[in-house]
Amino acid sequence: MSESQDAGWVRLDPGCRRRWAVLVLLMALCFISHFNRASITSAGDERIMQQFGISPERMGVIYSAFLIVYTAFMIPGGWFLDRYGPRVALACMGLGSATFCAITGSVGFGWVEAGQVWLALLLVRSAMGFMTTPLHPGAAKAAGAWFRSGGSNLANGLITGASILAYAAVHPVFGALIDRVDWPSAFLVTGAVTALLSLVWWLVGRDQPETQMALATRDSVTEENPAPTNRIWRRGGLLWITLSYSAVGYFQYLFFYWLHYYFDAVVHLDKTTSRIYAGLPNLAMALCMPMGGWLADWLRHRRGLSSVGWVPGCGMAASSLLLLVALAAQSAGWAVIWFTLSLGILGLCEASFWTVAVQMGGHRGGLSASVMNTGGNGIGLLAPMLTPWIGQRLGWHWGIGVGAAVGVLGALCWLRIRPAPNVSSASAEPHKPLDSK
């Protein structure tokens, strides 16, 4: 392959030794970011709601505030990512998340009056949501750049699996940290860990292998040669994958934010058992995400483009069915088993979303992934508020069962997602970052 600038291509180094170190760092950043995101639920359930007299519905608004701001600024975050690259975007994300995680804890040290704690937490978590916007699009774009020669689904499965592993760990780990140092200091500890990881990423992480001498000019995104995202949106592929990921978002956030409360306040399990049971479905999802990525890569190799929707479509449908089975279980033990299988099978789907979305965008992969993630969180943010609202009026079985219907609708969307060969092979194209002058 020619390395001349006139050719407009790059020399790839598929065997780059550094890519696995980059992948581990991406996994670590996703883990700690989601740990920080979900730790507020552990602190809310065990301390904050009782300490300051905040109702579950009002606490749900704090949870959703993060998601609302995160979603509202997701597309600008994708533009920032495409302009400055994953290294800069993810470093800013990590340091911002660390700062507002620490400020969350400082609210509990008494400098905020008790009657103002709800408002203070609302503002701080909203700001944290703003800083987190480049996380998953940035990680997916970096994975696409470092694993162009193959295995991008597996890489994305490992990255998203690490983020879900945080939800499996947050209640037992952050709960134990609360027991030891109380919730304000617990947030300071996790904020410090996040800052350290962000600095390591800045020192070690790169947008792409150094052997890829990418050529980039604004000519690649002019009106004469529009970004692939525009073409895919007009054809409808990005619309349908966004709608499907919206269903995934609702399903996931229902589990993330309210399963612990369901076991604790509805099933009336003890504190330690509630922590463990709430973590098991998330652990299953984290373990299944790399498996789903590997399966999608294997099917893509064996069956071609016709298999693009098999893993996510079938997985979402099966997950919805298992959720209904869990709600019908007569004992807490069986309910946990079916909840765990439901979320585990949903985890098989995740990698396909991110790989296909980045490929759809080509050189605007950060923006197209951000559009998809905007849909996922736009609908997902309804779950923390809608679930307790339905639960209070119709019962918690109905509040959680709505997720099954949403999941089936998301599965059907994959019948309309048909990437063209040139789009699906975008991961093999050279990286052409935007001119940042």
C-alpha positions in Angstrom: 0.0 0.0 0.0 1.4 3.4 -0.9 2.5 5.7 1.8 2.5 8.8 -0.4 0.3 11.7 0.7 -1.2 11.9 -2.8 -2.6 8.4 -2.4 -4.7 9.5 0.6 -4.2 6.1 2.3 -2.2 4.9 5.3 0.0 2.0 6.1 -1.7 -0.2 8.7 0.0 -2.2 11.4 -2.6 -4.8 12.5 -0.2 -6.5 14.9 0.6 -3.3 16.9 1.7 -4.5 20.3 0.3 -1.4 22.0 -3.3 -2.1 21.1 -4.0 -4.4 24.0 -2.6 -1.9 26.5 -4.9 0.7 24.9 -7.8 -1.7 25.2 -7.1 -2.3 28.9 -7.1 1.4 29.5 -10.3 1.9 27.6 -11.9 -0.8 29.7 -10.6 0.8 32.9 -11.9 4.2 32.0 -15.3 2.8 31.2 -15.4 0.8 34.4 -14.6 3.7 36.7 -16.9 6.1 34.9 -19.9 3.8 35.2 -18.9 3.0 38.8 -19.1 6.8 39.5 -22.4 7.1 37.7 -24.0 4.3 39.6 -22.5 4.9 43.0 -25.1 7.6 43.7 -27.8 4.9 43.7 -25.9 2.9 46.4 -25.4 6.1 48.5 -29.0 7.1 47.9 -30.5 3.8 48.9 -28.4 3.3 52.1 -27.8 6.9 53.3 -29.0 9.9 51.4 -32.7 9.3 51.1 -33.0 8.6 54.8 -30.6 11.2 56.0 -32.2 14.1 54.1 -35.8 12.8 53.8 -35.7 12.5 50.0 -38.4 10.3 48.4 -37.6 7.6 45.8 -39.3 9.7 43.2 -37.3 12.8 43.9 -34.1 10.7 44.1 -35.0 9.3 40.7 -35.0 12.8 39.4 -31.4 13.2 40.5 -30.5 9.9 38.8 -32.2 11.1 35.6 -30.6 14.5 35.7 -27.2 12.9 34.9 -28.8 11.1 31.9 -30.8 14.2 30.7 -27.7 16.4 30.5 -25.6 13.4 29.2 -28.1 12.9 26.4 -28.6 16.5 25.6 -24.9 17.1 24.9 -24.1 13.7 23.5 -24.0 14.9 19.8 -21.8 18.0 20.6 -19.6 15.5 22.4 -19.4 13.4 19.3 -18.3 16.4 17.3 -15.7 17.2 19.9 -14.5 13.6 19.7 -14.2 13.6 15.9 -12.3 17.0 15.9 -9.8 16.3 18.7 -9.6 12.5 18.8 -10.3 9.9 21.5 -7.1 10.7 23.5 -8.0 14.3 24.3 -11.8 13.6 24.6 -11.4 10.7 27.0 -8.8 12.5 29.1 -11.2 15.5 29.5 -14.0 13.1 30.3 -12.1 11.3 33.0 -10.8 14.4 34.8 -14.2 16.0 34.6 -15.9 12.9 36.0 -13.3 12.7 38.8 -13.9 16.4 39.8 -17.7 16.1 40.0 -17.5 12.7 41.8 -15.5 14.4 44.5 -17.9 17.4 44.6 -20.8 14.9 45.1 -19.1 13.7 48.2 -18.3 17.2 49.5 -22.1 17.9 49.5 -22.4 15.6 52.5 -19.7 17.4 54.6 -22.2 20.0 55.8 -21.4 23.1 53.7 -24.8 22.7 52.0 -27.9 23.1 54.2 -30.0 19.9 54.6 -32.9 21.5 52.8 -30.7 22.3 49.8 -29.0 18.9 49.4 -31.4 17.7 46.8 -30.8 20.7 44.6 -27.1 20.6 45.1 -26.9 16.9 44.1 -29.1 17.6 41.1 -26.7 20.3 39.8 -23.6 18.4 40.5 -24.8 15.2 38.9 -26.0 17.2 35.9 -22.5 18.7 35.5 -21.0 15.2 35.8 -23.3 14.0 33.0 -22.1 16.9 30.7 -18.4 15.9 31.2 -19.1 12.2 30.5 -20.5 12.6 27.0 -17.5 11.4 25.0 -17.0 8.2 26.9 -18.6 5.4 24.8 -18.3 7.0 21.4 -14.7 7.7 22.1 -13.9 4.2 23.4 -15.7 2.7 20.4 -13.9 4.9 17.9 -10.5 4.1 19.5 -11.3 0.4 19.4 -12.3 0.7 15.7 -8.9 2.4 15.0 -6.8 -0.1 16.9 -8.6 -3.2 15.8 -9.2 -2.5 12.1 -7.8 -5.8 11.0 -10.5 -7.7 12.8 -11.9 -8.3 16.3 -13.6 -4.9 16.7 -16.8 -6.5 18.0 -14.8 -8.4 20.6 -12.9 -5.2 21.6 -16.2 -3.3 22.0 -17.6 -6.3 23.9 -14.7 -6.1 26.4 -15.0 -2.3 26.7 -18.8 -2.3 27.3 -18.5 -5.4 29.5 -16.1 -3.5 31.8 -18.6 -0.7 32.1 -21.3 -3.1 33.1 -19.0 -4.9 35.5 -19.0 -1.6 37.4 -22.8 -2.0 38.0 -22.2 -5.5 39.3 -19.5 -4.2 41.7 -20.9 -0.9 42.8 -23.4 -2.1 45.5 -21.1 -4.5 47.3 -17.9 -2.4 46.8 -19.2 1.1 47.2 -21.6 -0.1 49.9 -18.7 -1.6 51.9 -16.8 1.7 51.3 -19.8 3.6 52.7 -19.8 1.3 55.8 -16.2 2.0 56.4 -15.8 5.8 55.7 -19.4 7.0 55.1 -20.7 8.2 51.8 -19.0 11.6 51.4 -15.5 10.2 51.8 -16.4 7.2 49.6 -17.0 9.6 46.7 -13.7 11.4 47.4 -11.9 8.0 47.2 -13.4 7.0 43.8 -12.9 10.5 42.4 -9.1 10.2 43.2 -8.9 6.8 41.5 -10.7 8.3 38.4 -8.2 11.2 38.2 -5.3 8.8 38.4 -6.6 6.6 35.5 -7.3 9.7 33.4 -3.7 10.8 33.8 -2.4 7.3 32.8 -4.6 7.4 29.7 -3.2 10.8 28.7 0.3 9.5 29.0 -0.1 6.1 27.4 -3.3 6.3 25.2 -3.2 7.2 21.5 -5.9 7.8 18.9 -4.5 5.1 16.6 -1.3 3.0 16.0 1.7 5.2 15.4 2.4 3.4 12.1 -0.8 4.7 10.7 0.4 7.9 9.0 -3.1 9.3 8.5 -3.8 12.1 6.0 -6.6 14.4 6.9 -7.9 17.6 5.5 -11.3 19.4 5.6 -11.8 18.2 2.1 -13.0 14.8 3.4 -16.1 16.4 5.0 -16.9 19.1 2.5 -20.3 19.4 0.8 -18.9 17.8 -2.3 -17.8 14.8 -0.2 -20.3 14.6 2.7 -19.6 12.6 5.9 -20.9 9.1 5.7 -23.2 9.7 8.7 -25.4 12.0 6.5 -25.8 9.3 3.9 -26.6 6.6 6.4 -29.1 8.8 8.1 -30.9 9.5 4.9 -31.0 5.8 4.1 -32.5 5.1 7.5 -29.9 2.7 9.0 -28.8 5.1 11.7 -32.4 5.9 12.5 -33.3 2.2 13.1 -30.2 1.4 15.1 -30.9 4.4 17.2 -34.4 3.3 17.9 -33.3 -0.2 18.8 -30.6 1.1 21.1 -33.2 3.3 22.8 -35.0 0.1 23.8 -31.7 -1.3 25.2 -31.2 1.9 27.1 -34.6 1.6 28.8 -34.1 -2.0 29.6 -30.6 -1.5 31.1 -31.4 1.5 33.2 -34.4 -0.2 34.7 -32.0 -2.8 36.1 -29.2 -0.4 37.0 -31.2 2.1 39.0 -34.1 0.1 40.5 -33.3 -3.6 40.9 -31.5 -3.0 44.2 -34.4 -1.0 45.5 -36.8 -3.8 44.3 -35.0 -6.5 46.2 -34.6 -4.2 49.3 -37.9 -2.4 49.6 -40.4 -4.6 47.6 -39.1 -8.2 48.2 -37.7 -7.1 51.6 -34.4 -8.9 51.5 -31.7 -8.0 54.0 -29.1 -5.4 53.1 -26.3 -7.7 52.3 -28.4 -10.1 50.2 -30.0 -7.2 48.3 -26.5 -5.9 47.4 -25.4 -9.3 46.1 -28.6 -10.1 44.2 -28.7 -6.7 42.6 -25.1 -7.3 41.4 -25.6 -10.7 39.8 -27.6 -9.7 36.7 -25.1 -7.0 36.0 -22.2 -9.4 36.4 -23.8 -11.8 33.9 -24.3 -8.9 31.5 -20.6 -7.9 31.8 -19.4 -11.4 31.2 -21.7 -12.0 28.2 -20.7 -8.8 26.4 -17.3 -10.1 25.2 -19.0 -13.4 24.3 -21.5 -11.5 22.1 -18.7 -9.6 20.5 -16.9 -12.8 19.7 -20.1 -14.4 18.4 -20.8 -11.4 16.1 -17.3 -11.5 14.7 -17.6 -15.2 14.1 -21.0 -14.9 12.4 -19.7 -11.9 10.3 -16.8 -14.0 9.1 -18.9 -17.1 8.4 -22.2 -15.6 7.1 -21.3 -12.1 6.0 -23.5 -9.0 6.2 -26.7 -11.0 6.4 -25.8 -11.9 10.0 -25.5 -8.3 11.3 -28.8 -8.4 13.2 -28.8 -12.0 14.4 -27.1 -11.5 17.8 -28.8 -8.2 18.8 -32.3 -9.1 17.4 -32.5 -12.6 18.9 -30.8 -11.5 22.1 -33.2 -8.7 22.8 -36.3 -10.9 22.2 -35.0 -13.7 24.4 -34.1 -11.2 27.2 -37.6 -9.7 27.2 -39.2 -13.1 27.6 -36.9 -14.0 30.5 -37.8 -10.7 32.2 -41.4 -11.8 32.3 -40.5 -15.2 33.6 -38.5 -13.6 36.4 -41.5 -11.5 37.4 -43.7 -14.6 37.6 -41.2 -16.5 39.8 -42.6 -17.5 43.2 -39.4 -17.2 45.1 -36.6 -14.6 45.4 -34.0 -17.2 44.4 -35.7 -18.1 41.1 -36.4 -14.5 40.4 -32.7 -13.7 40.7 -31.8 -16.6 38.3 -34.2 -15.4 35.6 -33.2 -11.7 36.1 -29.6 -12.7 35.7 -30.2 -14.7 32.5 -32.3 -11.9 31.1 -29.7 -9.2 31.5 -26.9 -11.6 30.6 -28.5 -12.4 27.2 -29.1 -8.7 26.6 -25.3 -8.3 27.1 -24.7 -10.4 24.0 -26.2 -7.6 21.9 -24.2 -4.6 23.1 -21.0 -4.9 21.0 -22.9 -5.1 17.7 -24.5 -1.8 18.3 -21.2 0.1 18.8 -19.3 -1.6 16.0 -22.1 -1.0 13.5 -22.7 2.6 14.6 -19.0 3.5 14.2 -18.8 1.8 10.9 -21.9 3.6 9.7 -20.2 6.9 10.4 -16.9 6.2 8.7 -14.6 9.2 9.5 -17.5 10.7 11.4 -17.8 7.5 13.6 -17.8 9.5 16.8 -20.8 11.5 15.7 -22.8 8.6 14.4 -22.1 6.6 17.6 -23.2 9.7 19.6 -26.5 9.9 17.7 -27.2 6.3 18.5 -26.2 6.8 22.2 -28.4 9.9 22.3 -31.4 7.7 21.5 -30.3 5.0 24.0 -30.1 7.4 26.8 -33.0 9.6 25.7 -35.4 6.7 26.2 -33.2 5.1 28.9 -33.5 8.2 31.1 -37.3 7.6 31.4 -36.7 4.3 33.3 -35.5 5.9 36.6 -38.5 8.1 36.7 -41.2 6.0 35.0 -40.5 2.8 36.8 -41.3 4.0 40.3 -44.3 6.0 39.0 -45.8 2.9 37.5 -44.8 0.9 40.5 -46.6 3.2 42.9 -49.8 3.0 40.9 -50.0 -0.4 39.3 -47.4 -2.4 41.3 -43.7 -2.9 40.8 -44.3 -6.0 38.6 -45.9 -3.7 36.1 -43.2 -1.1 36.5 -40.5 -3.5 35.7 -42.5 -5.5 33.1 -42.8 -2.5 30.8 -39.2 -3.2 30.0 -40.1 -6.4 28.3 -42.4 -4.8 25.8 -39.8 -2.1 25.0 -37.2 -4.8 24.4 -39.4 -6.7 21.9 -39.9 -3.4 19.9 -36.2 -2.9 19.9 -35.5 -6.4 18.6 -37.9 -5.8 15.6 -35.9 -2.7 14.6 -33.0 -5.0 13.4 -35.2 -6.3 10.6 -34.7 -2.8 9.0 -30.9 -2.5 9.6 -29.1 -3.4 6.4 -25.6 -1.8 6.2 -24.2 -1.6 2.6 -20.9 -3.5 2.0 -19.0 -0.2 1.7 -20.4 1.1 5.0 -19.8 -2.1 6.9 -16.2 -2.2 5.8 -15.6 1.3 7.1 -13.6 -0.1 9.9 -10.9 -1.0 7.3 -10.7 2.5 6.0 -7.9 4.8 7.0 -8.5 7.2 9.8 -9.0 10.8 8.6 -9.3 13.1 11.6 -10.7 16.5 11.2 -8.3 19.4 10.8 -8.1 21.0 14.2 -6.4 24.2 13.2 
